[in-house]
Amino acid sequence: MSEMTLHQPTTAAALDTQMQFAKAVTASGGSILPKAYQGNPGNALIAINLGSSMGLAPAESLYRIDVIQGTPTASAELVASNVRKAGHKLRVRVDEQAQSVTAEIIRADDPDYTYSVTRDMKWAQGMGLASKDNYKKQPMTMLQWRAITAVARLAASEALYGVGYTADEIREMPAPQQAQTVTADQFVPAEPAQEPDGPETGEAPSEHQRKKMFASLRDIGLTERDDILEYVSNLTGRTVESSNDLTRAEVSTIIDSLEGDTPNA
């Protein structure tokens, strides 16, 4: 089993060197850099540091990591590479006749369990993506990318260094100023509060649990209803159309997973 490379903390001298490099390449006025970095050494410095944690050289970081709507993104190939570099098994099965792609991850530390995510054109239609040019011209490629990044976020988030979305995924999300934050009151009809403690059974989750779940979802950047439903469906292994469908035990599991994904948790 391969091991992830441990990177030493960036020293002040190394940071100064990186900043000088970032200023030099972004001030050149050349158009070979992605637009997010042209004249913006701050963005370049962030990408360089993210790339360094992945084992990428500074110049390679600027081409393999892009910034869309203020969010660092990576290609599906880089996401897949990081998952495999971490020692996990990633397998992708493509069914062109059914227009379906299934991506599976078997973690190195849990070889007896397979994480699986399937993306097909029915899913794309439900998400409002099927009419977009990319899905019309290269549907299997788009479904493959979506399946890979979705299963990677679900099964191996620690291997993504916070860069687990492709540029296409970010572009398809509402702009920050247009996005509507989903709160527990908006997403779940109000119910009488229940005690947060007690046996984890099939009972409905308490108000305390629901609020904690949504707060943790916001901490990892999930505020859109469709993204939340996709996330909890992947975790529970079934299609969740409303948080009313979740049991007390499932919400507890989701909270545990979210706390593991939250920075500095």
N, C-alpha and C positions, 0 to 999 in steps of 0.2 A: 504494500500500500504506500502510495506516495504521500509526502508530508508537505504541508503548506510552509512556505518560506516565512521566517520571522524577520520582520524589518525593524531596525533600530529607530528610535525616535529622531525626528529631524532636528539637528542642532541649529543654533543661530547662524553659524557660518554656512551650513548647507542651505538654509533658508535664504540667506542673502545671495548666495550663488544662483539659486533657482529664480529669485526675483530679478536678478540682473539678466538672466537668460530670457525670462518671460518678457521683460521690458524690451529687450533687443529684438526678439522675433515678432512681437506684436506692433512695434513701432516702425517696422520696415515698410509698411504700406502694401506689402505683397498680398495678392489675392489667393495664394495657395493655402492659407490657413482658413479654417471654418470661420464664418462671419462672427460667431460668438467670441472669438479671440482677437479679431482685428482691432487694434487700438485699445484692448482691454487686458492689461497684464494681470489684473486680479483674477479674472476667469481662468486665464492660462495657468496661473500659479496653483489654483485649486485643482485643475485637471492634472497638472504635473504631479502634485502630491497624491492624488487619488491613483494615478497611474503607477507611481512609485510603490504604493502599497500592493499593487497587483503584479509588480515585477516588470513594469514597462519603462522603457527609456523616455526621457522628457519629450523628445520629438514624436515618438510613437504615441505618447499619451494624448497629444494634441490632435492626432488623426483618428484615434480609436475611441476617444471620449468627446462628446459634443455637449454643449449647453443649450437646452431648449426651454424657453419660458422660465429661465433661472434655475433649471434643474439639470444636473449632470446626467447624461444618458450614455448608453453603450450599445454596440451592435449585438445582435443575438449570438453572433459567433464569439464575441468576447465574453459574453455571459456564459456560454457553453464551455469555453476554454477555462474560465475561472472555476467552474463547478468541477470539471475533470482534474484541474490542477490541485484542487483541494482533496482529491482522492476519491471522490464520489463517482458512481457509474451513471452516465446519462445515455439513454437510448431513445431514439426517435423512430416511430413507425408511421409511414405515410400510406394512405389509402386514396389514390387519385380517383378511383371510380366513385367512392362515397364522398369525395372531397372532405376528407377528415385526416387529422394529424394527432397522434398521441405521443406525448413526451413522458418518459419515466425516469425517475432518479432513485437509485439505491444508495443510501448513505454508507460511507465507509464504517461509521460507528454503529450502524443499525442494518446489517446486511439481510435481515430476515423480513424487512418491510419495504414495499415498493410504493413510492409516491407517483401518482399518475394524474395527468391533466390532458384532456382531449379538447381540441378546437376544430369545429367544422363550420360549414357555411350556415347551418341553422343557428349556431351561436353568433356568427357574424351578423346575420340578419337581426337577431334579437338585440344586438348591441348597436344597431344602426350603422354598421360598417360595410355591409355587402354592396352598397351602391357607390362606394368610393372607388376611384380609379385604380388604386393599387390592388384592391380585392377583385376587380374586374379583370385586370391584365395579368396578375400573378397570384391567384388565390391560394395556391398551395404553399408558395413561399411565405406569404403573410401569415397563414395559419400555422406554419412551422415555427416562425419567429415567435408568434404569440404563445404557442404551446410551450416552447423552450423557456421563455422568460417567466411565464406563469408558474411552471413547476419549479423553476430555480428559486423564485421568491418564496414559494411554499416550503420547499424541502432543504434549501441550502443558502438561506439569506446571509449567513456569516461569510460565505465565499464571494459575495457580490460587492462588499465594501460600500454599501449604500447606493450602488449604481446598478440597478436591476431593471430599468425600463429602457426600451429603445426610443429613438427619436420619434418614430411614427406613433408610438403609444402616447407620448407626452403631447404631441401635436393634436391628437384626437381628443384629448381632455379639454374641458373648458378652460379659457384663460383665467388666471387667478382672480382678476377683478370681476369676472362673470360667474365664477364658481359659487354655488350655494352650499354653505356648510350644513351638514345634516346633523341635527341634534337628536337626542333621545326622544324629546317630545314630538319632533317632526316625524321621526321614523317609526316610532312605536306608540300606539294609542295609550293614553294614561291609564294606569291600573293602580289599585290600592297597593301601597308599599308593603313589601314582605321583609321579614328579618333576613339579613344577608347571610347569616350562618345557618347551618342545618345540613342534613344529608343531601348529597348530590344525586337526586333522583330525576325522574322524568317530569317533575313539576315545572311550572312556568318559572322563569328566572325572576329574581326580585328586582325592584327598581334600583336598588344599590348596585346589583350586578350589571344591569343594562347601562347605567350611567358610567360605571367603571370601564365597561367594554368600549363605549363610544369615545371616552376620553383617551383610551389607549389607541384606538383607531386613528384619532386625530394626531396623536404623537408620532405615528409612522406615516403621516401624510394622506391617509384615506378619509376623504370627506364626501365623495360622491356616492350616491345610493347604489349605482350599478357596480362600482368598484368594491363597495362594502359587501354587497351580495355575492359577488364573485369570490371574494376572499373567504367569507364564512362558508360558502358552498364547498370550496376546496378543502377547508379544514375539517368540515363535518363529513365530507365524502358523499354528499347528496345535494340536490338542488334546493336552495333556500330562496323563496320568493318574498319573504318578509321575516323580520326578526321575531314576529309572533310565532313563527314555526320552530324557533329554537327552544330546546329544553334547558332546564337549570344546569344540568351536567354539561351540555354542549357550550353554553355561555362560559362556564368555568374553564373548559378546555381552551376556548378562544382567548380568554383573558390571559391564561398561562402562556399561550403561544405569543400573544402580542407583547407581553412583558419581556419575553425573550428577544423580540425583534426591536424593542424600543431602545434607542441609543442611551448608554449610561444607565441602563436599567439595573 
